[in-house]
Amino acid sequence: MARRFELIVFDWDGTLMDSTGAIVASIQAAATDLGIEPPSDERANHIIGLGLIDALRHALPDLPKERYLDVAERYRHHYLSRDHDLLLFDGAAELIEELTLAGYILAVATGKTRKGLDRAFAVSGLGPRFQASRCADECHSKPDPQMLEELMDEFGVEPQATLMIGDTTHDLQMARNAGVAALGVAYGAHPRETLEAEAPLYCAGNVAELAAWLRTQS
C-alpha cells in the first residue's frame, strides 16, 4: 500500500517543545512591566502559535499600536530568560528520529521568528532533522496558508500528500486553508474540545499516541 503522506509539517511550541507555560508567563510579565492589565491564562494560551504582533493584537486588544514594540521587547526579555530551560515533550526527539529514518520530508511551520526558531533548533538538537521551516517573520501569520503553500512548493509535494501537526486551532485552520490534512495534539495550548471542533484526522493526547497514529499511515 502506498504511503499516504510524504511531507509532515510540525508546529513547534506546544507540539514538540513544552513551552506554552513560558510563553503565557512572558506575555503576562511583559504587560505588567509596562503597567498594562495582563491577559488571562486562557486569552494568553489562545494566541500561542500566532506571530508576535498578531498575538499582541489578540491578547491585549485595548493596547495602542504604538506600544506593540515596547511589549514585544519586554516579552522577548522574559522569554529569553526561560528558553534555555525548556524541554522537548517526552518522546518528541524519538518520534522525529523515527520519521526521519522512515524517509518522510519533515518541516516546521511556527509562530516564532527565524532567530527564535534557530535558537530552539540549537538548544533541542533537532535542527538537522528538518529539511525546511517557515517562521512568522517570513510569512503571513497562521491561519494564512502561506507557510504550508511555500513548503509544498519547495518540495513539489501535493496537498493530499501533506500533513500538518499542531496544538492550536490556528494550526488546524491553516491546514484547512491550504487544503492539507491535519492532526491535533491536545497536550499543548488549546483544549481537546476546541481542537476537535476543527475536525482534524485525529487528536493525540500525548506524543506516544501521536507516534502510534503516524505508524498506521506508513
C-alpha positions in Angstrom: 0.0 0.0 0.0 1.3 3.4 -0.9 2.3 5.8 1.9 -0.4 8.4 2.5 1.9 11.3 3.3 5.2 12.5 2.0 5.6 15.8 3.8 4.9 16.2 7.6 4.9 19.7 8.9 5.1 20.3 12.7 4.3 23.3 14.7 7.0 23.9 17.4 5.7 25.5 20.7 3.2 23.2 22.4 3.7 20.5 19.8 7.3 19.4 20.0 8.6 21.7 22.8 6.9 22.1 26.2 7.0 25.9 26.0 3.4 27.1 26.3 3.7 28.0 30.0 6.8 30.1 29.4 5.1 31.9 26.6 2.0 32.7 28.7 4.1 33.9 31.7 6.3 36.0 29.4 3.3 37.8 27.8 1.8 38.5 31.2 5.1 39.7 32.7 5.7 42.0 29.7 2.3 43.6 30.2 2.8 44.0 33.9 6.2 45.6 33.3 4.5 48.3 31.2 1.6 48.9 33.6 -0.9 47.1 31.3 -3.5 44.7 32.6 -2.1 41.3 31.8 -4.2 38.9 29.8 -5.8 35.9 31.5 -4.2 32.5 31.1 -7.0 31.5 28.8 -6.6 34.5 26.5 -2.8 34.2 26.5 -3.0 30.5 25.7 -5.3 31.2 22.8 -2.7 33.4 20.9 0.1 30.8 21.0 1.2 30.0 17.5 0.4 33.4 16.1 3.1 35.8 15.0 4.1 38.2 17.9 2.3 41.3 16.6 -0.9 39.3 15.8 -0.6 37.7 19.2 -0.4 41.0 21.0 -3.4 42.3 19.0 -5.5 39.4 20.3 -4.1 39.2 23.8 -4.2 42.9 24.5 -7.0 44.3 22.3 -7.0 47.7 24.0 -3.3 48.2 23.6 -2.4 51.1 21.2 -0.4 50.0 18.2 2.4 52.4 19.1 3.1 50.3 22.2 3.3 46.9 20.4 7.1 47.2 20.1 7.5 48.0 23.8 5.5 44.9 24.8 7.4 42.8 22.3 10.7 43.9 23.7 9.7 43.0 27.2 8.2 39.7 26.1 11.5 38.7 24.4 13.4 39.7 27.6 11.2 37.4 29.8 11.1 34.6 27.3 14.8 34.5 26.7 15.4 34.3 30.4 13.4 31.0 30.3 14.0 29.4 26.9 17.3 27.6 27.7 15.4 25.7 30.4 12.7 24.5 28.1 12.5 20.8 27.1 11.0 18.8 24.3 7.9 16.8 25.2 8.7 13.2 26.2 9.2 11.1 23.1 9.4 14.0 20.7 13.0 13.6 19.8 12.5 9.8 19.3 9.5 10.5 17.1 11.4 12.9 14.8 14.2 10.3 14.6 11.7 7.6 13.7 10.1 9.7 11.0 13.5 10.7 9.6 14.6 7.1 9.3 11.3 6.2 7.6 12.1 8.7 4.9 9.5 11.4 5.4 10.2 15.0 4.5 10.0 16.9 7.8 9.4 20.7 8.2 8.4 23.2 10.8 5.8 26.0 10.5 5.9 28.2 13.5 4.8 31.5 15.0 8.3 32.0 16.2 10.7 34.4 14.5 13.6 32.9 12.5 16.0 33.9 15.2 13.8 32.2 17.8 13.4 29.0 15.9 17.1 28.8 15.1 17.8 29.1 18.8 15.2 26.4 19.6 16.7 24.1 17.0 20.2 24.6 18.6 19.0 24.1 22.2 16.9 21.0 21.3 19.4 19.5 18.8 16.6 18.8 16.4 17.5 21.3 13.7 19.3 18.9 11.4 16.3 16.6 11.2 14.1 19.2 9.5 14.7 19.9 5.8 12.9 23.2 5.8 11.0 25.6 8.1 8.9 28.8 7.9 8.5 31.4 10.6 6.1 34.3 11.4 8.6 37.0 10.3 9.0 35.4 6.9 5.3 34.6 6.1 1.8 35.7 6.9 0.8 34.6 10.4 -1.3 31.5 10.8 -4.1 30.6 9.9 -3.0 32.1 6.5 -1.8 29.1 4.3 1.4 30.8 3.1 3.7 28.7 5.2 2.3 25.4 4.1 2.0 26.5 0.5 5.7 27.6 0.4 6.8 24.3 2.0 4.8 22.2 -0.5 6.2 24.2 -3.4 9.7 23.8 -2.1 9.5 20.0 -2.2 7.0 19.6 -5.0 4.5 17.8 -2.7 0.8 18.0 -3.3 -1.7 19.0 -0.6 -3.1 15.5 -0.4 0.4 14.1 0.5 1.0 16.8 3.2 0.1 16.6 6.9 0.1 19.4 9.4 0.5 18.7 13.1 -0.2 21.3 15.8 -1.6 22.1 19.2 -3.8 25.1 18.2 -6.8 25.9 16.1 -4.5 28.3 14.2 -2.5 25.3 13.0 -5.6 23.3 12.0 -7.2 26.3 10.3 -4.0 27.0 8.4 -4.1 23.3 7.2 -7.7 23.6 6.0 -6.9 26.9 4.2 -4.1 25.1 2.4 -6.2 22.1 1.6 -4.0 19.9 3.8 -4.9 17.2 6.3 -4.2 18.0 10.0 -3.7 16.3 13.3 -4.3 18.0 16.6 -2.3 17.4 19.8 -4.2 18.0 23.0 -1.2 18.4 25.3 -0.3 21.9 24.2 -2.0 25.3 24.2 -5.6 24.7 23.1 -8.0 22.2 24.8 -9.1 19.0 23.1 -12.7 20.1 22.5 -11.6 23.2 20.8 -9.2 21.3 18.5 -11.8 18.6 17.8 -14.3 21.2 16.7 -11.9 21.9 13.7 -12.3 18.2 12.6 -8.7 17.0 12.4 -8.0 13.5 11.3 -7.1 12.6 14.9 -6.3 14.4 18.2 -3.5 12.9 20.2 -3.3 13.1 24.0 0.5 12.7 24.1 3.5 12.1 21.9 3.2 8.3 22.2 -0.4 8.5 20.8 0.8 10.7 18.0 3.6 8.3 17.1 1.2 5.3 17.2 -1.2 7.1 14.8 1.5 8.1 12.4 2.7 4.5 12.2 -0.7 3.5 10.9 -0.1 5.7 7.8 3.1 4.2 6.5 
